[in-house]
């Protein structure tokens, strides 16, 4: 497997990333393509054996069960310092006015929820899944900045807000340029 830097960071990731969108408990969010935990685990193991160290999921995939399945398998099959875990936020997955989208409150709640489902102390890459036209871009960027910086500042206090890098997913260049 070949490894490259993730963006302009020093983080090394496999050239192939295992997208874990299809992993999820069908009863949580029925999709015809959902693979339950039993079907997902061999694929994660094969990816690890092939040298893939980069795994991508999101809070919305299969009602959160993708993060649960992916996190559990990786905790059991790999050393945390040898893998790179990415997740995303944007889409509301609970019926509440402040879950989803990219307000400061939603971002902080989303990372807390994702860490709980993954069963991990940190993620390496936290991405926004879509652009949020209802939240000022400054609020979103400041929240992402604070989440990353709090990782280093609060790690000494043993908090769970831990992210190394933030990013954007599925965003046209015209939305990214003003940022």
Buried (B, 14 or more C-beta within 10 A) or exposed (E): EEBEEBEEEEBEBBEBBBBBBBBBBBEBBEBEEBBBBEEBBEBBBEBBEEEBBBBBBBBBBBBBBBBBBBBBBBBEBBEEEEBBBBBBBBBBBEEEEEBBBBBBEBBBBBBEBBBBBBBBBBBBBBBBBBBBEEBEBEBBBEBBEBBBEBBEEEBEEEEBBBBBBBBBBEBEEEBEEEE
